[in-house]
């Protein structure tokens, strides 16, 4: 392996790529990783020289605080390749801002912008062959930060590791999904850190989602912690409802993640003149809309899934099917968004970021 220095970035390349061992036609999401990873350590009150090195295991002290107090935040991004072989990111500035917002809430030091973007550029340049063209193909990018200081004292750490790892991806979900509307469990509470992409937020979802799967549902639609009367998110996604020809989605708060796909869909809807309301949504309102046939669609929106149509939901033991539409908003928005991401359409919003 050969090491080089690029401005503030130290690069060590693999001797031989493992890409030839990968079946890109049969990928399991999040299980195959590219040749390189980005790392940067925080110690003595400053972020040190960032590095790109061969992907591989870490060595951490058993007392590293991430294991004991959960100081860990992450992001989800994707790189896309068009038919000309050019590579693009989608709104990476939003991911950068959000990981630092998440870090601040967990008392993790802010990461420098130049380190983040130079690291991304170099990482995607080195592993460019892992990004396959074609709709549905992408490179999923996972930036994250963990507390590495060796100590079990209950306070924020003095040492951290910022990393970026990448895995080739196809469609995250296959087909429409069924969801269970939460009546007991909550994803987050007011005054907490539901708006942050903190690891603990997701760990707390696994058990209720496991129970939902045992009943034949793939995800949970989360409701507010106080009354369980108001809808907040769907699984790991923001959620939209179409009542007649009006889209509804909940406002962001300290409980709800400010999803980049969500805000992009809102902008697209406004541009196309589609009626949209960002407001609190009661579960009873959705049940009533189903009863009077004004409920036309439900779909989740997020980086991994892009848009995931919801074909059915359950609430208080009752199962409700959502009738398929001839011209669903979900399909329209997914195509409009992916056309921008894959450089198939004009980007009038300046969202596309070329590598």
Secondary structure, DSSP 8 states (H G I E B T S, - for coil): --EEEETTEEEE--SS--GGG--TTS--TTS---SEEEEEEEETTEE--EEEEE-------TTBHHHHH--EEE--EEEEE-TTS-EEEESHHHHHHHHHHHHHHTT-----HHHHHHHHHHHHHHTGGG---STT-EEEEEEEEEE--B--SSS--S-EEEEEEEEEE--SS-S-EEEEE-SS--S--TTSSTTS-BHHHHHHHHHHHHHHHHTT-SEEEEE-TTTS-BEEEETTEEEEEEETTEEEE----SSS---HHHHHHHHHHHHHT--EEES--BHHHHHHHHHTT-EEEEEEEETTTEEEEEEEEEETTEEEE----TT-HHHHHHHHHHHHHTTSS--TTS-EEE-
